[in-house]
Amino acid sequence: MLTWIVIMLLMGLLLLFGTDYVVANNLLNPIGIVITLICVGIGIRMAALRRKGGREKLSSRIKELEDKIKELTEGKA
């Protein structure tokens, strides 16, 4: 993800300071496509990490409840 951010930074700097170069070589559409794809990739990655975090919370809660059940069953026996 850091690589994508660096690429976006470089493209932003190119658009900011190298407008003549971008216009002369007709690079506006390719740069727009690359930025769009990078943003979509970052969004997908963030969603996947959020889901992974939720699964980890649930699995730790399940483990905690299993331990409680084990304690309760041992206490009755």
N, C-alpha and C positions, 0 to 999 in steps of 0.2 A: 504494500500500500504506500510505503514511503517513496518507492520508485514512481508511482503514478502521481503523487503530489509534486515531486521534483519535475516531472515532465510538464505538468500543468503550470508550474511556476515559470519554467523556461519559455513555454508558449505564451504565457501572459506577458513576460518581459519582452518577447519578440514582438507581440502585438502593441505593446506600449512604446517601445523605443525603435522598432524596426518596421514601422508602418509602410515606408517606401519599398522596402524589400518584399514585404508580404503582398502588397498590391502589384508590384512589378512581376512577381512570379505566380500570381493568382493562387495564393496559399490559404485564402480565407475559408473556403469550403472544407478543405482537408483538416485544417486546424479546428474548425467547429465540430466536425465529425469525431475527431480524436478526443476533444474535451467532453463531448456528449457520452462517448463510450466509457471514458474514464469515470465520469460521474455515475453512470449506471453500474459499473463494476464496484465502485466504492459503496454504493447503496446496497447492492446484493451482498457484499462482504459484511457490512454492518448488520444486515438482517440475519445472516447466518450466525454471526457471533452472538447476537441477542438471543436467538433460539438456543444456541449451545449453552449460554449462561442460564437460561430457564431450565434446561434439562439437568444441569448440574445441581441447581437448587432443589429440584424435585427429587433427584436421586439421593441427595444428602438428607432430605426430609424423610424419604422412605426408609433409609438406613436408621435414622433416629427412631422412627416409629417401630421398626422391627426390633430394635434393642429394647424399647419400652415393653413390647409384647413379650419378649423373652424374659425380662425381669418379672413381669406380672405372672407369667406361667410358672416360673421357678419359685416365686413367693407362695403360690397356692399349693404346690406339690410338696 
